[in-house]
């Protein structure tokens, strides 16, 4: 937040702009415009992630990935889940809210340094709005570069894992454990089918039904409430939604300040 304001001041002063107008008009108007456009998207994504975390659904998906892929290839399965969400048209900023709780069991089981949890990343839907294209533009070129991208990033990921084993703080970097983790009853986590339905519904609605992302994510949140209400401790549903909504505000402000 500080650095973005300082940068704006430097740009204004070195380009002969009126400093007061640059901060109170140019900077603030851009800030409020971006925040207004993505406020609902960020908060829905944070609510979705919190529901997955508190219900144990994220743990269920992560545990299933480890069990099916084995500890050796669990990270590949994790990256595949991220890719499905990403290429399914869900914003990177939103996906991070879901991937964070999902990553915890996978990272623990595979003894992967926690700082590497973001794994592979790709562009979100914002460039399509700027360029005037849809999510399926240039499919052949996109497919070719996707394969190349995953290959190169995969090699780097393996190299970084080997490097991490030689550095103590990297090697001992573990997923954080907070009060919300302790409150989750993993034995009563939803079934795998129920756990994937909200995410799958969001991907299908955004890509094939051509719904706006805020509608697709809204349906995903509603499905989480309906499918996971028995898995969230009694009386904790509303606090979970409140905390999730609040979790979306600060990341939005951070991103908005930079944009």
C-alpha positions in Angstrom: 0.0 0.0 0.0 2.8 2.4 0.9 4.9 1.6 -2.1 2.1 2.1 -4.5 1.4 5.6 -3.2 5.1 6.4 -3.1 5.3 5.2 -6.7 2.4 7.4 -7.7 4.0 10.4 -6.1 7.3 9.8 -7.9 5.5 9.4 -11.3 3.6 12.6 -10.7 6.6 14.7 -9.7 8.9 13.4 -12.5 6.2 14.1 -15.1 5.3 17.6 -14.2 1.8 16.6 -12.9 -0.1 18.4 -10.2 0.6 16.2 -7.2 -2.7 16.8 -5.4 -4.7 16.0 -8.5 -2.6 13.0 -9.3 -3.3 11.5 -5.9 -6.9 12.6 -5.3 -8.2 12.3 -8.8 -6.1 10.0 -11.0 -4.9 7.5 -8.4 -8.1 7.4 -6.3 -10.5 7.2 -9.3 -8.5 4.2 -10.7 -8.5 2.6 -7.2 -12.2 2.9 -6.7 -13.0 1.8 -10.3 -11.0 -1.5 -10.0 -12.2 -2.2 -6.5 -15.8 -1.7 -7.6 -15.5 -4.1 -10.5 -13.9 -6.9 -8.6 -15.3 -6.5 -5.1 -18.0 -9.2 -5.4 -15.6 -11.5 -7.2 -12.9 -11.4 -4.5 -15.4 -11.8 -1.7 -17.2 -14.7 -3.3 -13.9 -16.4 -3.9 -12.8 -15.9 -0.3 -16.2 -17.2 1.0 -15.8 -20.3 -1.3 -12.3 -21.0 0.0 -13.4 -20.5 3.7 -16.4 -22.9 3.2 -14.0 -25.5 1.7 -11.6 -25.0 4.5 -14.1 -25.1 7.4 -16.1 -28.1 6.1 -13.0 -30.2 5.5 -13.9 -30.4 1.8 -10.5 -29.0 0.8 -8.8 -31.6 3.0 -10.9 -34.3 1.4 -9.8 -33.3 -2.1 -6.2 -32.9 -1.1 -6.2 -36.3 0.7 -7.7 -38.0 -2.3 -5.1 -36.5 -4.6 -2.3 -37.8 -2.4 -4.0 -41.3 -2.0 -4.6 -41.6 -5.8 -1.4 -40.1 -7.1 0.9 -41.2 -4.3 3.3 -38.8 -2.5 5.7 -38.8 -5.5 3.1 -37.5 -8.0 0.7 -35.7 -5.5 2.1 -32.3 -6.5 1.3 -33.1 -10.2 -2.3 -33.8 -9.2 -2.4 -30.6 -7.2 -1.2 -28.6 -10.1 -3.7 -30.3 -12.4 -6.5 -29.2 -10.0 -5.2 -25.7 -10.2 -5.0 -25.9 -14.0 -8.6 -27.1 -14.3 -9.8 -24.1 -12.3 -7.5 -21.6 -14.0 -8.2 -22.7 -17.6 -11.9 -23.1 -16.5 -12.1 -19.4 -16.5 -11.9 -18.7 -12.7 -9.7 -15.7 -11.8 -6.3 -16.4 -10.3 -7.1 -14.2 -7.3 -10.2 -16.3 -6.6 -8.4 -19.7 -7.1 -5.8 -18.8 -4.5 -8.5 -18.7 -1.8 -9.5 -22.3 -2.8 -6.0 -23.7 -3.4 -4.6 -22.5 0.0 -6.7 -24.9 2.2 -6.5 -27.6 -0.5 -2.7 -27.4 -0.5 -2.2 -28.0 3.3 -2.7 -31.8 3.3 -0.8 -32.3 0.1 2.1 -30.2 1.2 2.3 -32.0 4.6 2.1 -35.5 3.1 4.7 -34.8 0.4 7.0 -32.8 2.7 7.1 -29.9 0.2 8.3 -26.5 1.6 5.2 -24.5 2.3 6.5 -21.4 0.4 6.0 -23.4 -2.8 2.3 -23.9 -2.4 1.2 -21.6 -5.3 2.8 -24.0 -7.7 2.2 -23.2 -11.3 0.3 -20.0 -12.2 -1.3 -18.7 -15.4 -3.1 -15.6 -16.6 -6.6 -14.8 -15.4 -9.7 -13.5 -17.2 -8.7 -9.8 -17.0 -6.6 -9.8 -20.2 -9.6 -11.0 -22.2 -11.6 -8.0 -21.1 -8.7 -5.7 -22.2 -8.1 -7.4 -25.5 -11.7 -8.0 -26.4 -11.3 -11.8 -26.7 -13.0 -14.8 -25.1 -11.5 -17.5 -23.0 -11.1 -19.9 -26.0 -9.3 -17.4 -28.3 -6.4 -18.9 -30.4 -7.0 -22.5 -29.1 -4.1 -24.2 -31.1 -1.5 -21.6 -30.1 -2.8 -21.6 -26.6 -2.6 -25.4 -26.4 1.0 -25.4 -27.7 2.2 -22.7 -25.3 0.4 -24.3 -22.4 2.3 -27.6 -23.0 5.6 -25.7 -23.2 4.7 -23.6 -20.2 3.9 -26.6 -18.0 7.1 -28.4 -19.1 9.4 -25.5 -18.4 7.7 -24.6 -15.0 7.6 -28.3 -14.1 11.4 -28.6 -14.6 11.9 -25.5 -12.5 9.6 -26.9 -9.8 11.6 -30.1 -9.5 14.9 -28.2 -9.5 13.6 -25.9 -6.7 12.4 -28.8 -4.6 15.9 -30.3 -4.8 17.5 -27.0 -3.9 15.1 -26.5 -0.9 16.4 -29.7 0.7 19.8 -28.1 1.1 18.5 -25.0 3.0 17.3 -25.4 6.5 14.5 -22.8 6.6 13.2 -24.0 3.2 13.3 -27.7 4.2 11.5 -27.0 7.5 8.9 -24.7 6.0 5.5 -26.2 7.0 1.9 -25.3 6.4 0.6 -23.0 9.2 -1.8 -24.4 11.8 -4.4 -22.0 13.1 -7.6 -22.2 15.2 -9.8 -22.8 12.2 -7.7 -25.9 11.4 -8.2 -27.3 14.9 -11.9 -26.7 14.7 -12.3 -28.8 11.6 -13.5 -32.4 12.1 -11.8 -34.2 9.2 -13.6 -37.5 10.0 -16.9 -35.8 9.1 -15.6 -34.2 5.9 -17.9 -34.4 2.9 -17.6 -37.2 0.4 -15.3 -36.6 -2.6 -18.2 -36.3 -5.0 -19.9 -33.6 -2.9 -16.5 -31.9 -2.4 -15.9 -31.4 -6.2 -19.5 -30.5 -7.2 -19.3 -26.8 -6.3 -16.0 -26.3 -8.1 -17.1 -28.3 -11.1 -20.4 -26.4 -11.3 -18.6 -23.1 -11.3 -16.2 -24.1 -14.1 -19.1 -25.5 -16.2 -21.4 -22.5 -15.7 -18.7 -19.9 -16.5 -17.4 -21.7 -19.6 -20.3 -23.5 -21.1 -23.3 -21.7 -19.8 -21.4 -18.5 -20.4 -22.5 -17.0 -17.1 -20.6 -14.0 -15.7 -17.9 -15.2 -13.2 -19.8 -13.6 -10.3 -22.9 -15.7 -11.1 -20.9 -18.9 -11.5 -19.1 -18.4 -8.2 -22.3 -17.4 -6.5 -23.8 -20.7 -7.5 -20.7 -22.5 -6.2 -21.0 -20.7 -2.8 -24.7 -21.6 -2.6 -23.9 -25.3 -3.4 -21.2 -25.3 -0.7 -23.8 -24.1 1.8 -26.3 -26.7 0.8 -23.8 -29.6 0.5 -21.5 -28.8 3.5 -23.9 -27.5 6.1 -23.7 -30.8 8.0 -19.9 -30.8 7.9 -19.5 -27.3 9.4 -20.0 -27.2 13.3 -23.4 -26.2 14.5 -23.8 -22.4 14.6 -20.6 -21.8 12.6 -22.1 -21.4 9.2 -22.8 -17.6 9.4 -19.4 -16.9 11.1 -17.7 -18.9 8.4 -19.4 -16.9 5.7 -18.6 -13.6 7.5 -15.0 -14.5 7.9 -14.7 -15.6 4.3 -16.2 -12.4 3.1 -13.9 -10.3 5.3 -10.9 -12.4 4.0 -11.6 -11.1 0.5 -11.4 -7.4 1.3 -7.8 -7.0 2.2 -6.4 -8.9 -0.8 -8.7 -6.8 -3.0 -7.3 -3.6 -1.5 -3.7 -4.8 -2.0 -4.2 -5.8 -5.6 -6.2 -2.6 -6.3 -3.5 -0.4 -4.9 -0.9 -1.9 -7.2 -3.2 -1.9 -10.3 
